[in-house]
């Protein structure tokens, strides 16, 4: 690794982090993909839908990559830079982007959609998902699972209590979905190897995925970052494990 710690930090501190495109990490970090292929599975469902909603669409990158959108396609997003990016990307494809604060209620009428999708939602309001689904409609999503990338989280924050490590557990999500009146048809959890090859990749990731280490800044964690930089140079990539689960639920007809 020829570049210095300070050079890697300076680059990663200034690169834009809007949208949900992680291509800047190509060659600098890797993450296994879940076996179910969410974008492909999402595309298959969208091809059969007549009216669909993609919640927390980010910059619209995942939705824009499916082969065919339904006649009525709406996406929501809360972060203004992502709203602008998703609008630019999705409007030419015929999808409408709605700025929404990710708090209930969703700005749609009851039974407005026969399909609701979401990839890595930060919040999941099951009663609202059930409300906007038509009878017989489906929710299909890939959620971040419990203790995802916690090797990295705990490197900076220290050991986390069990109640924090268990958050977003698929068993809890199943119970909440069923409490909202949905029938869970499919629920699959996988642990996926993630590697960071340089300290710049770590900084970029923590700047972009802001809930991993709340309040993260380079200045605040410079000493730990320098130690991690030395560890990567001496021992190779920093290895963590992300968790993902696929959930498919139906509103009874």
Secondary structure, 3 states (H helix, E strand, C coil): CCCCHHHHHHHHHHCCCCCCCCHHHCCCEEECCCCCCHHHHHHHHHHHCCEEEEECCCCCHHHHCCCCCCCEEEEEECCHHHHHHHHHHHHHHCEEEEECCCCCCCCCCCCCEEEEEEECCCCCCHHHHHHHEEEEEEEEEEEECCCCCHHHHHHHHCCCCHHHHCCCCHHHHHHHHHHCCEEEEEEEEEEEEEEECCHHHHHHHHHHCCCCCCCCCCCCCHHHHHHHHHHHHHHCCEEEEEEEEEEEEEECC
